[in-house]
Amino acid sequence: MKWMHGFYPQHPIPVDVTLEQCVAHYDALPVDYVFNLVYPIRRDETAAVNRFNFELHQRHSWIIPFGGLHVTDADKGAIVDRCLGEYGFLGFKVHPFIQRFDPLDERMMPAYERLAAWRRPLVFHTGYEEFYGLSLPAETMEEIARRFPTLPLVFAHSLFPRFEDAWRIVERYDNVWLEMTNVFSSFWDPRYVLKEYDVEKRLLLEGIGPRSERIMFGTDHPSGSGTLEEIYRTFDRVGLSETVRERLVGATAERFVRRFWPDFPGGVAPKPRYAGPKPMDA
């Protein structure tokens, strides 16, 4: 949150927000499950962040955990095995920009190979290159999809704003899914618009419907584009059909989990529904 406030000082979630407060925010929404994605920024953080997510899932079984690892970690296969086996995680998340690695770095291949053997998903941060001042070519992500056909890949942010590349890859490779965290706010919430992307906005609206069975919505809460309520309100303003909306906010993710997490929903109860009024409906 300190990092987020450095870019958006008026961000509505305070810097000192607590874990308990973040969990409680979901009481105001009809949320069944949450994907919680973690990754180490430094090598010495890997064990701690993965243990954190394991313990969080033990306390709140409706929070579906993903693991993380660092490009410099030794024996990445063992890290994958522990997180997917002992900890019972669904998959892994990496962020090439913040973690400072090339996705085609040979040091990452053991992690990809082990995840492919498990047939468990790997979420990559993609897109927002102008924001980070770095580059991640679509061809790099397509190469990983080609090399590891049994590795389920999720392109977080859907290569924003290069949706034409995202559509091409998801159509060419059946092991690729797309994810839309922050994308709608980057077009429809003036507080988070980096610049006007008229062509890209049109490509998004034209292309999202036919591919919605492979696309998921996300929030990045608490460091997303506003509060949870604001993020969902922005999403609802886009005007997607009810079928497409339902796929993005739940149906695609549910099919995704059931396909790649054999133990789901064994012992994993959804979050109890909040009985009071929903702020989104106000």
Backbone as JSON, one array per atom type, in Angstrom:
{
  "sequence": "MKWMHGFYPQHPIPVDVTLEQCVAHYDALPVDYVFNLVYPIRRDETAAVNRFNFELHQRHSWIIPFGGLHVTDADKGAIVDRCLGEYGFLGFKVHPFIQRFDPLDERMMPAYERLAAWRRPLVFHTGYEEFYGLSLPAETMEEIARRFPTLPLVFAHSLFPRFEDAWRIVERYDNVWLEMTNVFSSFWDPRYVLKEYDVEKRLLLEGIGPRSERIMFGTDHPSGSGTLEEIYRTFDRVGLSETVRERLVGATAERFVRRFWPDFPGGVAPKPRYAGPKPMDA",
  "N": [[0.83, -1.21, 0.0], [2.04, 1.21, 0.63], [3.61, 1.52, -1.63], [1.6, 1.73, -3.58], [0.29, 4.1, -2.79], [2.32, 5.82, -3.34], [2.09, 6.26, -6.06], [-0.58, 6.93, -6.33], [-1.63, 9.12, -4.38], [-4.13, 9.79, -3.32], [-5.46, 7.43, -2.99], [-8.21, 5.41, -1.98], [-8.0, 3.36, -0.07], [-6.47, 3.09, 3.02], [-2.96, 3.46, 3.87], [-2.24, 2.03, 6.12], [-4.0, -0.11, 6.29], [-5.37, -3.1, 7.64], [-4.92, -6.7, 7.63], [-7.19, -7.99, 8.64], [-9.13, -6.03, 8.21], [-9.15, -5.93, 5.43], [-10.12, -8.49, 4.81], [-12.65, -8.23, 5.94], [-13.82, -6.4, 4.21], [-14.94, -7.83, 2.17], [-17.33, -8.63, 3.17], [-19.23, -6.83, 2.41], [-19.91, -7.41, -0.13], [-21.29, -9.75, -2.53], [-19.46, -12.14, -2.34], [-18.06, -15.27, -3.05], [-15.62, -16.72, -3.22], [-12.09, -15.98, -3.07], [-9.21, -15.34, -4.95], [-5.97, -15.43, -3.78], [-2.98, -14.02, -4.43], [0.45, -14.39, -4.12], [3.9, -13.35, -4.06], [7.47, -13.45, -3.78], [9.56, -10.61, -3.37], [12.2, -10.42, -2.75], [14.75, -12.96, -2.58], [14.95, -14.15, -0.06], [12.4, -14.09, 0.92], [10.67, -16.05, 0.06], [9.88, -18.49, 1.44], [8.5, -17.35, 3.59], [6.34, -15.84, 2.47], [4.87, -17.83, 1.25], [4.22, -19.46, 3.4], [2.65, -17.67, 4.8], [0.39, -17.48, 3.07], [-0.54, -20.07, 3.2], [-1.3, -20.28, 5.92], [-3.23, -18.29, 5.97], [-5.22, -19.38, 4.34], [-5.89, -21.54, 5.93], [-7.22, -20.26, 8.0], [-9.27, -18.98, 6.65], [-11.04, -20.6, 4.6], [-12.26, -20.03, 2.21], [-10.6, -18.37, 0.85], [-8.61, -18.79, -1.78], [-5.48, -20.1, -2.26], [-2.46, -19.07, -3.91], [0.92, -19.8, -4.72], [4.33, -18.5, -4.54], [7.56, -17.83, -6.01], [11.1, -17.12, -6.37], [13.34, -15.92, -8.88], [15.98, -16.5, -8.28], [15.83, -18.55, -6.45], [16.87, -21.68, -5.15], [16.35, -25.08, -6.2], [13.64, -25.06, -7.36], [11.66, -26.83, -8.11], [11.16, -28.28, -5.78], [10.0, -26.31, -4.2], [7.65, -25.83, -5.62], [6.47, -28.37, -5.36], [6.06, -28.51, -2.58], [4.25, -26.38, -2.12], [2.03, -27.06, -3.72], [1.52, -29.64, -2.94], [1.96, -30.29, 0.04], [0.95, -27.84, 1.11], [-1.35, -27.47, -0.37], [-2.0, -25.61, -2.42], [-3.5, -23.85, -5.21], [-2.1, -22.88, -7.49], [0.59, -20.91, -8.93], [2.01, -17.57, -8.8], [3.75, -15.08, -10.61], [5.7, -12.09, -11.09], [7.16, -10.59, -13.49], [8.14, -7.91, -13.82], [8.28, -6.57, -11.27], [9.71, -8.51, -9.88], [11.94, -8.63, -11.4], [12.88, -10.3, -13.7], [13.44, -12.14, -16.73], [10.87, -13.81, -18.36], [11.69, -15.97, -19.95], [14.07, -16.74, -18.89], [16.48, -19.15, -18.23], [16.74, -20.1, -15.66], [14.2, -20.19, -14.67], [12.98, -22.34, -15.84], [12.89, -24.93, -14.51], [10.79, -24.5, -12.66], [8.58, -24.02, -14.33], [8.5, -26.49, -15.63], [7.92, -28.27, -13.54], [5.44, -27.33, -12.64], [4.01, -27.77, -15.0], [4.09, -30.53, -15.05], [2.48, -31.1, -12.85], [0.24, -30.02, -13.92], [-0.85, -27.56, -13.17], [-1.91, -24.15, -12.64], [-0.1, -21.19, -13.69], [0.18, -17.88, -12.97], [0.95, -15.0, -14.69], [2.06, -11.67, -14.36], [1.24, -9.39, -16.86], [1.5, -6.82, -19.36], [0.74, -3.25, -18.93], [3.11, -1.93, -19.41], [4.0, 0.65, -19.94], [3.43, 1.93, -17.54], [5.24, 0.71, -15.78], [7.61, 1.19, -17.06], [8.99, -0.77, -18.43], [9.49, -3.7, -20.54], [7.61, -6.39, -21.85], [7.41, -8.54, -24.2], [4.71, -9.75, -26.25], [5.37, -11.96, -27.7], [7.15, -13.33, -26.09], [5.52, -14.39, -24.04], [3.89, -15.99, -25.59], [5.73, -17.86, -26.48], [6.29, -19.31, -24.13], [3.81, -20.51, -23.72], [3.8, -22.14, -25.96], [6.03, -23.83, -25.55], [5.33, -25.23, -23.25], [2.85, -27.04, -23.24], [1.17, -28.35, -21.41], [1.07, -26.72, -19.27], [-1.01, -24.68, -17.56], [-1.64, -21.34, -18.25], [-2.12, -18.06, -17.05], [-2.69, -14.86, -18.1], [-2.37, -12.18, -16.38], [-4.02, -9.06, -16.37], [-4.19, -9.16, -19.06], [-2.3, -8.49, -21.1], [-2.45, -5.72, -21.25], [-2.13, -2.63, -22.97], [-2.53, -4.29, -25.17], [-4.62, -5.84, -26.59], [-5.22, -7.11, -28.95], [-3.07, -8.83, -29.38], [-3.42, -10.43, -27.12], [-5.94, -11.64, -27.66], [-5.22, -13.13, -29.93], [-3.33, -14.99, -28.91], [-4.78, -16.43, -26.96], [-6.62, -17.68, -28.54], [-5.02, -19.29, -30.08], [-3.74, -21.04, -28.33], [-4.78, -23.5, -26.19], [-4.13, -23.69, -23.55], [-4.07, -21.25, -22.34], [-5.33, -18.59, -20.42], [-7.08, -15.5, -19.76], [-7.0, -12.48, -17.77], [-8.52, -9.75, -16.07], [-7.83, -7.72, -14.21], [-7.83, -4.39, -13.11], [-8.1, -3.44, -15.71], [-10.62, -2.44, -16.7], [-11.01, -0.22, -15.07], [-8.89, 1.3, -15.94], [-9.83, 2.35, -18.26], [-12.4, 3.36, -17.72], [-12.52, 4.69, -15.27], [-11.71, 7.79, -14.32], [-9.72, 8.44, -12.48], [-7.73, 6.57, -12.72], [-6.92, 6.36, -15.31], [-4.39, 6.0, -17.58], [-3.74, 7.07, -20.07], [-5.49, 8.12, -23.05], [-6.8, 5.45, -24.78], [-8.12, 4.89, -27.45], [-8.45, 3.12, -29.69], [-7.67, 0.69, -28.55], [-9.54, 0.41, -26.53], [-11.85, 0.0, -28.03], [-11.16, -2.44, -29.24], [-11.1, -4.05, -26.99], [-13.83, -4.05, -26.16], [-15.04, -5.16, -28.41], [-13.88, -7.67, -28.52], [-14.05, -9.09, -26.1], [-16.4, -10.48, -25.45], [-16.74, -12.85, -27.22], [-14.69, -14.4, -26.21], [-15.08, -14.83, -23.56], [-15.36, -17.12, -22.02], [-12.87, -17.82, -21.36], [-11.86, -15.84, -19.81], [-11.22, -13.97, -16.86], [-12.25, -11.9, -14.11], [-10.74, -9.44, -11.93], [-9.53, -7.8, -8.88], [-7.29, -6.83, -7.44], [-7.4, -6.08, -4.8], [-6.13, -5.01, -1.64], [-4.94, -3.03, -3.16], [-5.96, -2.2, -5.58], [-7.8, -0.53, -8.23], [-9.19, 1.6, -6.62], [-11.79, 1.28, -4.07], [-13.29, -1.93, -3.24], [-16.05, -1.79, -3.83], [-16.09, 0.41, -5.59], [-14.55, -0.56, -7.73], [-16.14, -2.66, -8.71], [-18.41, -1.21, -9.41], [-17.42, 0.38, -11.47], [-16.84, -1.64, -13.31], [-19.45, -2.55, -13.84], [-20.45, -0.37, -15.2], [-19.51, -0.63, -17.74], [-21.19, -2.02, -19.41], [-21.47, -4.66, -20.32], [-22.92, -7.72, -21.59], [-25.27, -9.7, -19.68], [-24.6, -12.41, -19.63], [-21.86, -12.42, -20.35], [-20.85, -10.84, -18.28], [-21.41, -12.47, -16.02], [-19.78, -14.64, -16.56], [-17.21, -13.46, -16.36], [-17.09, -12.51, -13.67], [-17.37, -14.8, -12.17], [-18.21, -17.41, -13.28], [-16.32, -18.37, -15.2], [-14.01, -18.47, -13.62], [-14.8, -20.35, -11.7], [-15.08, -22.7, -13.24], [-12.44, -22.9, -14.04], [-11.08, -23.35, -11.58], [-12.23, -25.79, -10.75], [-11.3, -27.45, -12.74], [-8.51, -27.51, -12.45], [-7.85, -27.88, -9.79], [-8.04, -30.53, -8.07], [-9.02, -31.15, -5.49], [-10.95, -29.31, -4.91], [-14.45, -28.73, -4.39], [-13.76, -29.8, -1.93], [-14.03, -29.58, 1.44], [-13.74, -26.87, 1.28], [-15.42, -24.3, 1.96], [-17.66, -21.82, 0.66], [-17.49, -18.24, 1.15], [-19.49, -17.02, 3.8], [-22.59, -15.5, 3.02], [-23.3, -12.01, 3.09], [-25.87, -10.59, 4.91], [-26.98, -8.09, 4.97], [-27.67, -4.8, 3.41], [-26.34, -4.2, 0.1], [-23.7, -2.21, -0.79], [-23.14, -1.72, -3.5], [-25.6, -1.72, -4.69], [-26.8, 0.55, -3.95]],
  "CA": [[0.0, 0.0, 0.0], [2.95, 2.36, 0.54], [3.97, 1.61, -3.05], [0.44, 2.21, -4.32], [0.07, 5.5, -2.45], [3.35, 6.6, -4.0], [1.59, 6.62, -7.38], [-1.93, 7.49, -6.2], [-1.71, 9.56, -2.99], [-5.51, 9.87, -2.86], [-6.09, 6.11, -3.04], [-9.16, 5.38, -0.87], [-7.65, 2.39, 0.97], [-5.34, 3.7, 3.73], [-1.68, 2.76, 3.88], [-2.14, 1.14, 7.28], [-5.09, -1.07, 6.33], [-4.94, -4.38, 8.21], [-5.42, -7.91, 6.99], [-8.56, -8.22, 9.1], [-10.0, -5.08, 7.53], [-9.28, -6.36, 4.03], [-11.03, -9.63, 4.79], [-13.99, -7.75, 6.25], [-14.37, -5.66, 3.08], [-15.73, -8.74, 1.34], [-18.67, -8.78, 3.76], [-20.14, -5.9, 1.77], [-20.14, -7.86, -1.5], [-21.67, -11.17, -2.62], [-18.26, -12.87, -2.74], [-17.97, -16.66, -2.61], [-14.22, -17.12, -3.09], [-11.09, -14.99, -3.45], [-7.86, -15.8, -5.27], [-4.94, -14.6, -3.16], [-1.73, -14.26, -5.16], [1.62, -13.85, -3.44], [5.2, -13.65, -4.67], [8.55, -12.77, -3.07], [10.34, -9.61, -4.09], [13.58, -10.85, -2.51], [14.89, -14.41, -2.48], [14.77, -14.64, 1.31], [10.99, -13.97, 1.31], [9.85, -17.1, -0.55], [9.26, -19.37, 2.44], [7.59, -16.59, 4.45], [5.09, -15.47, 1.8], [4.1, -19.05, 1.02], [3.67, -19.87, 4.69], [1.56, -16.72, 5.07], [-0.8, -17.82, 2.32], [-1.04, -21.33, 3.74], [-1.99, -20.01, 7.18], [-4.43, -17.51, 5.66], [-6.23, -20.33, 3.84], [-6.35, -22.33, 7.07], [-8.17, -19.45, 8.76], [-10.39, -18.6, 5.8], [-10.91, -21.59, 3.53], [-12.78, -19.48, 0.97], [-9.5, -17.67, 0.19], [-7.91, -19.81, -2.55], [-4.1, -19.62, -2.25], [-1.44, -19.29, -4.93], [2.27, -19.65, -4.19], [5.28, -17.67, -5.27], [8.98, -18.16, -5.9], [12.0, -16.08, -6.88], [14.19, -16.44, -9.95], [17.24, -16.98, -7.71], [15.62, -19.66, -5.52], [17.38, -23.01, -5.5], [15.4, -26.2, -6.19], [12.28, -24.54, -7.56], [10.75, -27.96, -8.14], [10.77, -28.61, -4.4], [9.08, -25.25, -3.75], [6.37, -26.13, -6.26], [5.9, -29.58, -4.74], [5.59, -28.23, -1.23], [3.08, -25.52, -2.15], [0.89, -27.75, -4.32], [1.27, -30.87, -2.2], [1.78, -30.11, 1.48], [0.12, -26.68, 1.4], [-2.62, -27.56, -1.07], [-2.29, -24.42, -3.21], [-4.01, -24.07, -6.56], [-1.06, -22.64, -8.5], [1.63, -19.95, -8.6], [1.97, -16.24, -9.42], [5.03, -14.39, -10.73], [5.58, -10.73, -11.61], [8.49, -10.33, -14.07], [8.61, -6.54, -13.68], [8.67, -6.3, -9.89], [10.72, -9.49, -9.49], [13.1, -8.35, -12.24], [13.42, -11.44, -14.44], [12.9, -12.43, -18.05], [10.14, -15.08, -18.27], [12.4, -17.04, -20.66], [15.31, -17.04, -18.17], [16.63, -20.6, -18.05], [16.6, -20.45, -14.25], [12.78, -20.4, -14.38], [12.45, -23.52, -16.51], [12.49, -26.01, -13.59], [9.49, -24.2, -12.08], [7.58, -24.26, -15.36], [8.42, -27.93, -15.9], [7.24, -28.96, -12.44], [4.03, -26.94, -12.7], [3.41, -28.46, -16.14], [3.89, -31.93, -14.66], [1.31, -31.08, -11.98], [-0.86, -29.43, -14.69], [-1.4, -26.51, -12.32], [-1.75, -22.85, -13.31], [0.89, -20.16, -13.37], [-0.31, -16.54, -13.32], [1.98, -14.01, -15.01], [1.74, -10.28, -14.65], [1.55, -8.95, -18.22], [0.94, -5.51, -19.68], [1.04, -2.03, -18.17], [4.54, -1.68, -19.58], [4.25, 2.09, -19.84], [3.39, 2.27, -16.12], [6.46, 0.23, -15.13], [8.79, 1.58, -17.81], [9.68, -1.99, -18.82], [8.87, -4.34, -21.69], [7.4, -7.84, -21.85], [6.79, -8.78, -25.51], [3.72, -10.8, -26.36], [6.04, -13.14, -28.25], [7.74, -14.06, -24.98], [4.48, -15.17, -23.39], [3.45, -17.01, -26.54], [6.75, -18.9, -26.49], [6.09, -20.16, -22.96], [2.63, -21.33, -24.01], [4.17, -23.14, -26.97], [6.98, -24.8, -24.99], [4.76, -26.0, -22.13], [1.42, -27.16, -23.56], [0.38, -28.84, -20.27], [1.13, -25.7, -18.22], [-2.06, -23.66, -17.68], [-1.11, -20.0, -18.08], [-3.06, -16.96, -16.94], [-2.06, -13.57, -18.34], [-3.02, -11.13, -15.6], [-4.15, -7.78, -17.06], [-4.46, -9.43, -20.49], [-1.32, -7.79, -21.94], [-2.93, -4.34, -21.39], [-3.4, -2.51, -23.7], [-2.38, -4.99, -26.45], [-5.64, -6.88, -26.57], [-5.15, -7.87, -30.19], [-2.13, -9.93, -29.1], [-4.04, -11.32, -26.14], [-6.95, -12.45, -28.35], [-4.54, -14.08, -30.82], [-2.69, -16.06, -28.15], [-5.78, -17.27, -26.3], [-7.25, -18.49, -29.58], [-4.05, -20.22, -30.63], [-3.27, -21.99, -27.32], [-5.88, -23.8, -25.27], [-3.63, -23.66, -22.17], [-3.94, -19.84, -21.94], [-6.51, -17.83, -19.96], [-6.82, -14.07, -19.57], [-7.51, -11.93, -16.52], [-8.8, -8.35, -16.38], [-7.64, -6.79, -13.1], [-7.5, -2.98, -13.38], [-8.29, -3.07, -17.11], [-11.8, -1.61, -16.89], [-10.76, 1.07, -14.41], [-7.94, 2.06, -16.76], [-10.6, 2.98, -19.33], [-13.68, 3.95, -17.31], [-12.41, 5.45, -14.02], [-10.74, 8.85, -14.65], [-8.62, 8.49, -11.51], [-6.71, 5.57, -13.01], [-6.66, 6.33, -16.74], [-3.02, 6.41, -17.86], [-3.91, 7.96, -21.22], [-6.62, 7.67, -23.86], [-6.52, 4.35, -25.7], [-9.4, 4.75, -28.14], [-8.45, 1.89, -30.49], [-7.59, -0.46, -27.65], [-10.84, 0.32, -25.86], [-12.77, -0.62, -28.99], [-10.78, -3.84, -29.38], [-11.54, -4.74, -25.78], [-15.28, -4.22, -26.18], [-15.4, -6.06, -29.5], [-13.31, -9.01, -28.41], [-14.16, -9.76, -24.81], [-17.55, -11.38, -25.41], [-16.51, -14.16, -27.82], [-13.64, -15.13, -25.5], [-15.35, -14.67, -22.13], [-15.23, -18.39, -21.31], [-11.46, -17.96, -20.97], [-11.47, -14.57, -19.21], [-11.64, -13.78, -15.47], [-12.19, -10.55, -13.56], [-10.0, -9.36, -10.68], [-9.61, -6.49, -8.23], [-6.03, -6.42, -6.79], [-7.68, -5.51, -3.49], [-6.56, -3.63, -1.42], [-4.17, -2.05, -3.93], [-6.53, -2.07, -6.92], [-8.23, 0.8, -8.69], [-10.25, 2.08, -5.74], [-12.33, 0.3, -3.14], [-13.97, -3.03, -3.92], [-17.31, -1.31, -4.38], [-15.8, 1.27, -6.75], [-14.06, -1.39, -8.83], [-17.28, -3.36, -9.3], [-19.28, -0.23, -10.05], [-16.8, 0.7, -12.75], [-17.06, -2.8, -14.18], [-20.85, -2.58, -14.24], [-20.72, 0.74, -16.12], [-19.01, -0.96, -19.08], [-22.35, -2.4, -20.21], [-21.36, -6.0, -20.9], [-24.14, -8.51, -21.46], [-25.34, -10.43, -18.42], [-23.86, -13.66, -19.79], [-20.42, -12.12, -20.3], [-20.55, -10.38, -16.93], [-21.42, -13.61, -15.11], [-18.57, -15.43, -16.81], [-16.02, -12.78, -15.86], [-17.04, -12.36, -12.22], [-17.47, -16.04, -11.4], [-18.4, -18.69, -13.95], [-15.05, -18.82, -15.77], [-13.11, -18.8, -12.51], [-15.26, -21.59, -11.08], [-14.68, -23.8, -14.11], [-10.98, -22.94, -13.98], [-10.68, -23.99, -10.33], [-12.65, -27.2, -10.73], [-10.48, -28.19, -13.7], [-7.1, -27.63, -12.1], [-7.66, -28.13, -8.35], [-8.88, -31.72, -7.87], [-9.63, -31.21, -4.16], [-12.03, -28.32, -4.79], [-14.54, -27.87, -3.21], [-13.72, -30.6, -0.71], [-13.62, -28.87, 2.65], [-13.55, -25.45, 1.0], [-16.75, -23.69, 1.96], [-17.67, -20.43, 0.21], [-17.65, -17.23, 2.19], [-20.9, -16.77, 4.16], [-23.14, -14.31, 2.38], [-23.67, -10.9, 3.95], [-27.33, -10.49, 4.87], [-27.4, -6.69, 4.93], [-27.72, -4.16, 2.09], [-25.09, -4.2, -0.67], [-23.38, -0.84, -1.23], [-23.18, -1.61, -4.95], [-26.98, -1.55, -5.13], [-27.32, 1.82, -3.44]],
  "C": [[0.87, 1.26, 0.0], [3.34, 2.6, -0.91], [2.81, 2.21, -3.84], [0.19, 3.7, -4.04], [1.16, 6.4, -3.04], [2.94, 7.06, -5.38], [0.25, 7.34, -7.3], [-2.13, 7.92, -4.75], [-3.13, 9.61, -2.44], [-6.22, 8.51, -2.91], [-6.97, 5.92, -1.8], [-8.89, 4.33, 0.2], [-6.42, 2.91, 1.7], [-4.09, 2.82, 3.72], [-1.63, 1.72, 4.99], [-3.32, 0.17, 7.39], [-4.57, -2.42, 6.83], [-5.5, -5.54, 7.42], [-6.87, -8.16, 7.37], [-9.54, -7.28, 8.42], [-10.2, -5.47, 6.07], [-10.25, -7.52, 3.91], [-12.47, -9.17, 5.01], [-14.63, -6.99, 5.1], [-15.25, -6.55, 2.21], [-17.11, -9.0, 1.91], [-19.69, -7.91, 3.05], [-20.49, -6.32, 0.34], [-20.58, -9.32, -1.5], [-20.52, -12.03, -3.13], [-18.31, -14.29, -2.19], [-16.54, -17.07, -2.32], [-13.33, -15.97, -3.56], [-9.81, -15.73, -3.84], [-6.88, -14.88, -4.57], [-3.58, -14.98, -3.73], [-0.57, -13.61, -4.41], [2.88, -14.19, -4.24], [6.26, -12.89, -3.89], [9.22, -11.73, -3.96], [11.83, -9.9, -3.92], [13.6, -12.36, -2.33], [14.55, -14.91, -1.09], [13.32, -14.55, 1.79], [10.14, -15.17, 0.89], [9.13, -17.95, 0.49], [8.22, -18.62, 3.26], [6.28, -16.27, 3.74], [4.24, -16.71, 1.54], [3.49, -19.57, 2.32], [2.51, -18.96, 5.08], [0.29, -17.15, 4.36], [-1.39, -19.15, 2.78], [-1.84, -21.08, 5.02], [-3.26, -19.19, 6.96], [-5.55, -18.43, 5.17], [-6.74, -21.22, 4.97], [-7.38, -21.57, 7.88], [-9.43, -19.14, 7.97], [-10.35, -19.5, 4.56], [-11.45, -21.09, 2.2], [-11.75, -18.63, 0.22], [-8.61, -18.74, -0.46], [-6.46, -19.36, -2.76], [-3.3, -20.0, -3.5], [-0.08, -19.06, -4.28], [3.13, -18.74, -5.04], [6.68, -18.22, -5.11], [9.78, -17.07, -6.58], [12.93, -16.7, -7.9], [15.49, -17.01, -9.4], [17.07, -18.13, -6.73], [16.26, -20.94, -6.05], [16.25, -24.03, -5.41], [13.95, -25.72, -6.27], [11.25, -25.67, -7.61], [10.26, -28.34, -6.76], [9.81, -27.57, -3.85], [7.7, -25.5, -4.33], [5.7, -27.32, -5.58], [5.34, -29.3, -3.36], [4.29, -27.42, -1.26], [1.85, -26.25, -2.69], [0.52, -29.01, -3.55], [0.95, -30.63, -0.74], [0.81, -28.97, 1.81], [-1.23, -26.7, 0.69], [-2.99, -26.33, -1.87], [-2.84, -24.81, -4.59], [-2.92, -23.93, -7.61], [-0.05, -21.64, -7.99], [1.39, -18.64, -9.33], [3.39, -15.69, -9.47], [4.79, -13.02, -11.37], [6.95, -10.34, -12.18], [9.01, -8.93, -13.86], [9.12, -6.29, -12.26], [9.77, -7.26, -9.42], [11.97, -9.45, -10.37], [13.69, -9.62, -12.87], [12.75, -11.53, -15.8], [12.15, -13.76, -17.95], [10.81, -16.24, -18.98], [13.77, -17.33, -20.04], [15.38, -18.53, -17.88], [16.46, -21.02, -16.59], [15.15, -20.69, -13.86], [12.23, -21.7, -14.95], [12.09, -24.66, -15.56], [11.13, -25.76, -12.94], [8.38, -24.47, -13.09], [7.39, -25.76, -15.6], [7.67, -28.65, -14.8], [5.76, -28.6, -12.41], [3.32, -27.62, -13.87], [3.16, -29.92, -15.82], [2.68, -32.07, -13.73], [0.05, -30.66, -12.75], [-1.61, -28.4, -13.84], [-1.06, -25.14, -12.88], [-0.63, -21.98, -12.76], [0.35, -18.84, -13.89], [0.89, -15.63, -13.53], [1.38, -12.62, -15.0], [2.14, -10.01, -16.09], [0.96, -7.55, -18.4], [1.35, -4.41, -18.73], [2.54, -1.7, -18.25], [4.88, -0.21, -19.44], [4.27, 2.54, -18.38], [4.71, 1.9, -15.44], [7.74, 0.7, -15.83], [9.63, 0.39, -18.24], [8.91, -2.64, -19.96], [8.76, -5.84, -21.48], [6.67, -8.18, -23.15], [5.78, -9.91, -25.47], [4.35, -12.09, -26.87], [6.69, -13.98, -27.16], [6.7, -14.95, -24.31], [3.96, -16.27, -24.31], [4.46, -18.16, -26.6], [6.61, -19.83, -25.3], [4.89, -21.07, -23.17], [2.96, -22.43, -24.99], [5.06, -24.24, -26.38], [6.34, -25.73, -23.97], [3.25, -26.16, -22.34], [0.57, -27.69, -22.41], [0.45, -27.89, -19.08], [0.02, -24.69, -18.43], [-1.49, -22.28, -17.35], [-2.25, -18.99, -17.98], [-2.29, -15.66, -17.13], [-2.84, -12.5, -17.59], [-2.93, -9.81, -16.37], [-4.23, -7.93, -18.57], [-3.57, -8.62, -21.43], [-1.68, -6.32, -22.14], [-1.83, -3.42, -21.92], [-3.4, -3.28, -25.03], [-3.36, -6.16, -26.54], [-5.64, -7.71, -27.85], [-4.2, -9.06, -30.03], [-2.74, -10.94, -28.13], [-5.08, -12.22, -26.8], [-6.27, -13.51, -29.22], [-3.97, -15.27, -30.03], [-3.72, -16.99, -27.52], [-6.51, -18.15, -27.31], [-6.31, -19.57, -30.11], [-3.67, -21.32, -29.65], [-4.38, -22.24, -26.31], [-5.42, -23.91, -23.83], [-3.49, -22.24, -21.64], [-5.31, -19.28, -21.56], [-6.09, -16.37, -19.79], [-7.51, -13.59, -18.31], [-7.51, -10.42, -16.64], [-8.63, -7.38, -15.2], [-7.17, -5.42, -13.59], [-7.81, -2.52, -14.8], [-9.47, -2.12, -17.27], [-11.63, -0.24, -16.24], [-9.81, 1.93, -15.22], [-8.61, 2.74, -17.94], [-11.76, 3.83, -18.8], [-13.65, 4.66, -15.96], [-11.33, 6.51, -14.22], [-9.55, 8.91, -13.69], [-7.46, 7.59, -11.92], [-6.43, 5.42, -14.51], [-5.25, 6.85, -17.0], [-2.98, 7.38, -19.03], [-5.07, 7.4, -22.03], [-6.15, 6.59, -24.84], [-7.8, 4.06, -26.49], [-9.48, 3.44, -28.93], [-8.48, 0.67, -29.59], [-8.9, -0.66, -26.9], [-11.87, -0.35, -26.76], [-12.45, -2.1, -29.16], [-11.21, -4.66, -28.17], [-13.03, -5.05, -25.85], [-15.72, -5.2, -27.27], [-14.98, -7.5, -29.24], [-13.59, -9.77, -27.14], [-15.3, -10.79, -24.79], [-17.27, -12.76, -25.99], [-15.48, -15.01, -27.08], [-13.89, -15.2, -24.0], [-15.3, -15.99, -21.36], [-13.8, -18.66, -20.9], [-10.95, -16.68, -20.29], [-12.05, -14.46, -17.81], [-11.45, -12.33, -15.06], [-11.37, -10.57, -12.28], [-10.02, -7.96, -10.11], [-8.26, -5.96, -7.72], [-6.27, -5.8, -5.41], [-6.63, -5.93, -2.47], [-5.86, -2.59, -2.3], [-4.67, -1.94, -5.37], [-6.99, -0.66, -7.2], [-9.44, 1.28, -7.89], [-10.66, 1.04, -4.73], [-12.97, -0.84, -3.93], [-15.26, -2.56, -4.58], [-17.09, -0.46, -5.63], [-15.36, 0.45, -7.95], [-15.22, -2.11, -9.52], [-18.25, -2.4, -9.96], [-18.73, 0.17, -11.42], [-17.02, -0.41, -13.76], [-18.49, -2.82, -14.7], [-21.2, -1.47, -15.23], [-20.31, 0.41, -17.56], [-20.16, -1.39, -19.99], [-22.23, -3.74, -20.9], [-22.68, -6.74, -20.74], [-24.11, -9.29, -20.15], [-24.56, -11.73, -18.49], [-22.37, -13.42, -19.66], [-20.04, -11.67, -18.9], [-20.46, -11.55, -15.96], [-20.2, -14.51, -15.32], [-17.35, -14.77, -16.18], [-15.97, -12.76, -14.34], [-17.13, -13.68, -11.46], [-17.43, -17.32, -12.2], [-17.1, -19.22, -14.55], [-14.08, -19.25, -14.68], [-13.51, -20.12, -11.86], [-14.87, -22.8, -11.93], [-13.17, -23.99, -14.09], [-10.52, -23.69, -12.73], [-11.03, -25.47, -10.35], [-11.81, -28.04, -11.69], [-9.09, -28.48, -13.16], [-6.83, -27.9, -10.62], [-8.55, -29.3, -7.97], [-9.59, -31.76, -6.52], [-10.78, -30.22, -3.98], [-13.36, -28.96, -5.14], [-14.47, -28.64, -1.91], [-13.19, -29.83, 0.48], [-13.43, -27.39, 2.46], [-14.91, -24.8, 0.87], [-16.67, -22.27, 1.43], [-17.85, -19.48, 1.38], [-19.13, -17.06, 2.51], [-21.39, -15.47, 3.56], [-23.57, -13.27, 3.41], [-25.17, -10.66, 3.81], [-27.83, -9.05, 4.73], [-27.42, -6.12, 3.53], [-26.36, -4.15, 1.42], [-24.84, -2.77, -1.14], [-23.46, -0.67, -2.74], [-24.59, -1.31, -5.46], [-27.58, -0.21, -4.71], [-27.52, 2.82, -4.57]]
}
